[in-house]
Amino acid sequence: MSGKQNSALGEQLSPTSGKRNKTPKPESRLAMVRRARRINRELADAYPYAHPELDFENAFQLLIATVLSAQTTDLRVNQTTPALFAKYPTPEDLAAAEPEAVEEIIRPTGFFRAKTRSIMGLSAAIRDDFGGEVPGRLKDLVTLPGVGRKTAFVVLGNAFGVPGITVDTHFMRLARRWKWTDQDDPVKIEAEIATIFPKSEWTMLSHRVIFHGRRICHARRPACGACPITHLCPAYGEGETDPEKARKLLKYEKGGQPGQRLKPPPDYPGKPAPALGAIE
């Protein structure tokens, strides 16, 4: 473990031997906030290209894609939505669709019957209650079928430029690993994180944390030995610390593999994902 890691975890003198052990000192609130903001800055250096990993061209497409992303990967959604948006490009089109036809298109995303009800229902609500335009306010978005705070903040932050914290499973896991919170309720986590970071950082913070969770700090086996912020992480050592073994655990562009978007931003350093049915 490096000197930086020792500094982050803290050391105390043993009362019996006088030798230093690695029992961490309690971290003050101020120290935690400073560490959290430094993590954000260093993640910005590691992922200057961080972005939403759903393909979309407008707020309606992003809203639909985000609803479809529940219980599946962004890749699978991105492979599925081109056919959906080609056939139903507007809320009016999707609201008037035959449910069976929609179900068949979105079947690869899983839970396709419930998702069909949600995306057709929210399309009808947009048509009937919001003049065919996706609303740009949280209080309106969460009235739509299948749309909770997480989905609303994805749309607000990336389609309307309204800052928001997206607490998905990756964000929740890393926020707890990094001792930013001990909560396990997404709304409470969102509220606590909002007190640590300035509002202007919320959307990009979400992207960076989620990027890191998908690529390096995995749920079952974090690639600690390939992580750029080990000196700031109180959970260092929960995963593979050997650098060579850790590199084999890296995902997406960090592991030389395709990303999740078929049409990634121009500055994305990885490979575009393959279309549905394509051979890599």
Legacy VTK file of the C-alpha trace (Angstrom):
# vtk DataFile Version 3.0
C-alpha trace
ASCII
DATASET POLYDATA
POINTS 280 float
0.000 0.000 0.000
1.361 3.396 -0.910
2.086 6.261 1.474
-0.884 8.087 0.038
-3.140 5.153 0.926
-1.738 5.065 4.477
-2.452 8.785 4.790
-6.034 8.385 3.615
-6.806 5.460 5.902
-4.998 6.937 8.898
-2.666 5.391 11.455
-2.659 5.230 15.231
-0.052 4.192 17.823
-0.729 0.899 19.565
-1.050 1.550 23.333
0.929 -1.633 24.142
3.725 -1.836 21.570
4.100 1.792 20.564
4.054 0.643 16.935
1.798 2.128 14.321
-1.236 0.155 13.222
-3.704 0.861 10.446
-6.801 1.482 12.509
-8.397 4.498 10.820
-9.074 7.585 12.856
-12.652 8.860 12.801
-13.086 11.153 9.828
-14.640 14.524 10.485
-17.440 15.851 8.334
-15.136 18.503 6.899
-12.459 15.942 6.038
-15.035 13.717 4.342
-16.353 16.602 2.242
-12.840 17.562 1.191
-12.038 13.943 0.299
-15.315 13.558 -1.616
-14.665 16.684 -3.663
-11.145 15.548 -4.407
-12.513 12.203 -5.613
-14.809 14.111 -7.943
-11.908 16.156 -9.303
-9.740 13.101 -9.858
-12.584 11.213 -11.519
-12.955 14.209 -13.840
-9.314 13.715 -14.815
-9.823 9.976 -15.285
-13.070 10.332 -17.275
-12.998 13.690 -19.082
-15.373 12.154 -21.627
-17.983 10.944 -19.098
-21.465 11.113 -20.614
-24.921 9.538 -20.457
-24.579 6.049 -21.911
-27.977 5.948 -23.574
-28.264 6.924 -27.233
-30.750 9.754 -27.726
-31.406 12.736 -29.974
-34.047 14.571 -27.942
-35.722 14.644 -24.538
-38.464 12.215 -25.565
-35.961 9.605 -26.731
-33.920 9.978 -23.557
-37.010 9.627 -21.391
-38.129 6.457 -23.171
-34.634 4.973 -23.166
-34.206 5.654 -19.458
-37.487 3.939 -18.595
-36.469 0.952 -20.728
-33.080 0.746 -18.983
-34.588 -0.584 -15.745
-33.332 -4.109 -14.992
-31.180 -4.275 -18.107
-28.052 -2.722 -19.597
-27.807 0.557 -21.451
-26.252 -1.449 -24.286
-29.346 -3.599 -24.692
-31.532 -0.491 -24.671
-29.353 1.208 -27.270
-29.581 -1.860 -29.466
-33.377 -1.846 -29.163
-34.431 1.794 -29.423
-33.436 2.487 -33.064
-36.311 0.317 -34.302
-38.678 1.758 -31.690
-37.937 5.390 -32.525
-37.992 4.744 -36.265
-41.554 3.430 -35.979
-42.782 5.759 -33.220
-40.769 9.013 -33.347
-43.163 11.178 -31.277
-45.244 10.827 -28.115
-48.378 10.942 -30.266
-47.128 8.034 -32.374
-46.213 5.865 -29.415
-49.399 6.655 -27.500
-51.487 5.462 -30.479
-49.453 2.291 -31.094
-50.683 -1.280 -30.807
-49.317 -2.575 -27.499
-48.426 -5.941 -29.002
-46.272 -4.274 -31.658
-44.424 -2.225 -29.035
-43.938 -5.294 -26.842
-42.329 -7.175 -29.696
-39.840 -4.393 -30.383
-38.778 -3.861 -26.768
-38.831 -7.530 -25.782
-34.982 -7.702 -25.601
-34.978 -5.200 -22.705
-36.942 -7.538 -20.428
-40.176 -6.898 -18.494
-41.507 -5.787 -21.868
-45.209 -5.832 -20.975
-44.810 -3.562 -17.953
-42.406 -1.319 -19.860
-44.847 -1.101 -22.772
-47.562 0.099 -20.404
-45.193 2.688 -18.957
-43.850 4.144 -22.191
-47.257 4.196 -23.870
-48.819 5.691 -20.755
-46.220 8.419 -20.382
-46.492 9.181 -24.108
-50.253 9.636 -23.743
-49.732 11.882 -20.704
-47.199 14.014 -22.609
-49.646 14.287 -25.471
-52.670 15.077 -23.336
-51.225 17.064 -20.442
-48.108 18.739 -21.813
-48.922 19.597 -25.409
-46.765 16.818 -26.828
-43.564 18.156 -25.234
-41.579 16.443 -22.483
-41.882 18.695 -19.423
-38.699 20.227 -18.059
-39.646 20.310 -14.372
-39.155 17.588 -11.770
-42.650 17.940 -10.338
-44.145 17.349 -13.786
-41.872 14.535 -14.881
-42.580 12.403 -11.821
-46.311 12.467 -12.623
-45.647 10.433 -15.772
-46.167 6.642 -15.632
-42.945 4.777 -14.888
-40.972 7.940 -14.110
-39.369 8.339 -10.691
-36.791 10.800 -9.398
-33.834 8.898 -10.858
-35.311 8.881 -14.364
-36.428 12.494 -14.026
-32.934 13.661 -13.058
-31.386 11.797 -16.001
-33.711 13.678 -18.352
-33.399 17.031 -16.597
-29.615 16.917 -16.411
-28.926 15.668 -19.924
-31.772 17.067 -22.008
-32.574 20.312 -20.168
-29.333 21.237 -18.419
-30.978 21.196 -14.986
-28.555 19.788 -12.358
-29.546 16.552 -10.688
-28.034 13.579 -8.854
-28.783 10.207 -10.429
-28.725 7.578 -7.684
-28.622 4.293 -9.574
-27.145 1.045 -8.225
-23.586 2.071 -9.161
-23.868 5.492 -7.543
-25.401 4.017 -4.418
-22.683 1.381 -4.098
-19.790 3.795 -4.525
-21.252 6.514 -2.318
-21.405 3.973 0.495
-17.960 2.515 -0.227
-16.466 5.982 -0.135
-18.246 6.783 3.163
-20.155 9.685 1.696
-23.293 8.220 3.240
-24.485 5.217 5.200
-28.029 5.458 3.883
-29.551 2.760 1.683
-32.586 4.698 0.464
-31.957 6.465 -2.884
-33.869 9.601 -1.923
-31.948 9.944 1.356
-28.655 9.300 -0.451
-29.535 11.984 -2.990
-30.291 14.444 -0.207
-27.022 13.752 1.613
-24.855 13.939 -1.502
-26.520 17.234 -2.429
-25.059 18.766 0.741
-21.502 17.681 -0.169
-21.192 19.006 -3.723
-22.179 22.292 -5.344
-25.293 22.040 -7.472
-23.367 22.852 -10.639
-21.471 19.548 -10.237
-24.415 17.226 -9.687
-24.992 15.998 -13.235
-21.342 15.431 -14.143
-20.633 13.942 -10.717
-23.331 11.357 -11.457
-21.765 10.471 -14.802
-18.273 10.158 -13.331
-19.335 7.973 -10.411
-21.428 5.721 -12.647
-18.596 5.469 -15.190
-16.200 4.450 -12.421
-18.633 1.907 -11.024
-19.140 0.279 -14.404
-15.491 0.224 -15.431
-13.411 -0.287 -12.300
-15.253 -0.310 -8.960
-17.505 -3.283 -9.680
-20.019 -4.726 -7.245
-18.551 -8.199 -6.807
-14.877 -7.756 -7.588
-13.558 -4.195 -7.704
-10.343 -3.701 -9.669
-8.570 -1.934 -6.793
-5.133 -2.465 -8.288
-6.094 -0.490 -11.404
-8.010 2.276 -9.651
-6.796 5.895 -9.936
-8.235 6.979 -6.577
-7.024 4.285 -4.186
-5.321 6.923 -2.023
-8.756 8.438 -1.349
-10.760 5.232 -0.924
-11.532 3.835 2.541
-12.637 0.571 0.908
-9.306 -0.092 -0.816
-8.507 -3.800 -0.629
-12.084 -5.080 -0.914
-11.232 -6.089 -4.475
-8.241 -7.333 -6.447
-5.153 -5.303 -5.513
-2.622 -6.978 -7.800
-2.185 -4.568 -10.741
-1.924 -7.260 -13.424
-4.926 -9.211 -12.164
-6.895 -5.994 -11.650
-6.312 -4.862 -15.243
-8.027 -8.030 -16.445
-11.179 -6.957 -14.591
-11.531 -3.593 -16.362
-14.618 -3.036 -18.484
-15.467 -1.070 -21.616
-12.791 1.314 -22.911
-10.634 0.738 -19.832
-10.451 -2.933 -20.801
-10.191 -2.332 -24.541
-13.806 -3.377 -25.107
-16.743 -1.648 -26.845
-18.760 0.821 -24.823
-22.527 0.821 -24.395
-23.466 3.422 -27.002
-23.861 2.668 -30.682
-23.328 6.381 -31.299
-20.937 7.647 -28.605
-19.803 11.280 -28.330
-16.872 12.303 -30.586
-14.439 12.487 -27.657
-15.197 8.970 -26.388
-11.917 7.007 -26.552
-13.479 3.548 -26.775
-15.146 1.514 -29.495
-18.830 1.994 -30.395
-21.089 -0.835 -29.294
-22.344 -3.277 -31.931
-25.906 -3.105 -33.220
-28.398 -5.791 -32.156
-27.461 -9.067 -33.795
-24.128 -7.772 -35.111
-20.948 -9.760 -34.643
-18.184 -7.834 -32.888
LINES 1 281
280 0 1 2 3 4 5 6 7 8 9 10 11 12 13 14 15 16 17 18 19 20 21 22 23 24 25 26 27 28 29 30 31 32 33 34 35 36 37 38 39 40 41 42 43 44 45 46 47 48 49 50 51 52 53 54 55 56 57 58 59 60 61 62 63 64 65 66 67 68 69 70 71 72 73 74 75 76 77 78 79 80 81 82 83 84 85 86 87 88 89 90 91 92 93 94 95 96 97 98 99 100 101 102 103 104 105 106 107 108 109 110 111 112 113 114 115 116 117 118 119 120 121 122 123 124 125 126 127 128 129 130 131 132 133 134 135 136 137 138 139 140 141 142 143 144 145 146 147 148 149 150 151 152 153 154 155 156 157 158 159 160 161 162 163 164 165 166 167 168 169 170 171 172 173 174 175 176 177 178 179 180 181 182 183 184 185 186 187 188 189 190 191 192 193 194 195 196 197 198 199 200 201 202 203 204 205 206 207 208 209 210 211 212 213 214 215 216 217 218 219 220 221 222 223 224 225 226 227 228 229 230 231 232 233 234 235 236 237 238 239 240 241 242 243 244 245 246 247 248 249 250 251 252 253 254 255 256 257 258 259 260 261 262 263 264 265 266 267 268 269 270 271 272 273 274 275 276 277 278 279
